[in-house]
Amino acid sequence: RALKEGKTYHEIVLDKRLRDRCSAQYNQNINSLLRERQSFIWEQLNTAPGSRVKKAIRVKTSTKKSNGLIEKPPYILIGIYTNIPEDVLIDRLRKRNEEGRTDPEGKFISTKLLVNLNKEYVLPQADEPFDLLFECDENLNLTLKPSTTFTEIISEKKNSSKPSDEEI
């Protein structure tokens, strides 16, 4: 979207009007993918569990009517996260900036921003609604982590909200 607007990514982030338009378009695109049951990769920085859970619920609860019946979503939710030490991240960023490398959208990431994001980052936990959860190390090796499936989480919440036999 930044390229269509003739702006850098950084300029879009600073311009609330454009940022809101981009977010609205992004959400329309996600809704279209969900409605059409298209496979997709939702690559977005999510530093906190609440943000990840909201997105997972949005995907896992998207329904579609077909021949008068409601179809459940066919998605398998796979989480992939990194747990790279901050000093390694800062060193990589420093090297990238020294080489003058930026992506086509003109993204520039400051060390201060990286450090702040890293402070806010909460590693995904087994109770988050991923069907599969992988940790990606600094050498791009993936390790499957234990995770509770979305269905189990929903079942637990439903069961915990029902009164026990003793309460009746």
RAZI-V941840 format. One record per helix or strand of 3 or more residues. SS is the DSSP state (a for helix, b for strand). FROM is the first residue (numbers start at 1). LEN is the number of residues. If there is no record, write none. Layout:
SS	FROM	LEN
SS	FROM	LEN
This chain:
a	2	4
a	9	6
a	16	20
a	49	12
b	64	3
b	69	3
b	78	5
a	86	13
a	111	10
b	132	5
b	142	4
a	150	12
